[in-house]
Structures are given as C-alpha cells and as structure tokens.
C-alpha cells in the first residue's frame, strides 16, 4: 500500500514504516489509525508531541508535527 491509498498521506505512510515497519502492513495501519482517531483535539496532539520528543528521532517528530498542522490542530 502506498501513502495515497485510503486517503493516507505519504507522511503518514512514513510514520507507519518508521514505527511499525516490522509488522504486516495491515497491522501497522491499524495501529496508526487507532492512534490518529484517538487524537482528535489539540490537547491530545500536544501530549503526543511531548511523548514523541522524548522517544522518537527528529524525522519522526517532524512528521507528527506536520500531521497535526494538516489537521488544523496547531
């Protein structure tokens, strides 16, 4: 599956690959979709970014921030 299938951005596909590259594609997308659907407001995104800053590399953190801005949450 490429990043354009199912309305998913190339950046979101990069997040899936970076976080869940060892899982089957469908399982990785299920985890990403669950995380994104659970973060529907700015406060939740801010918590995600704080966690990401502590645990993710700079490239992945930048992708998370771009996703937030595209959703109009910051």
PyMOL commands that set and color helices and strands:
alter all, ss='L'
color gray80, all
select helices_A, chain A and resi 5-7+10-20+25-37+42-55+58-70
alter helices_A, ss='H'
color red, helices_A
deselect
rebuild
show_as cartoon
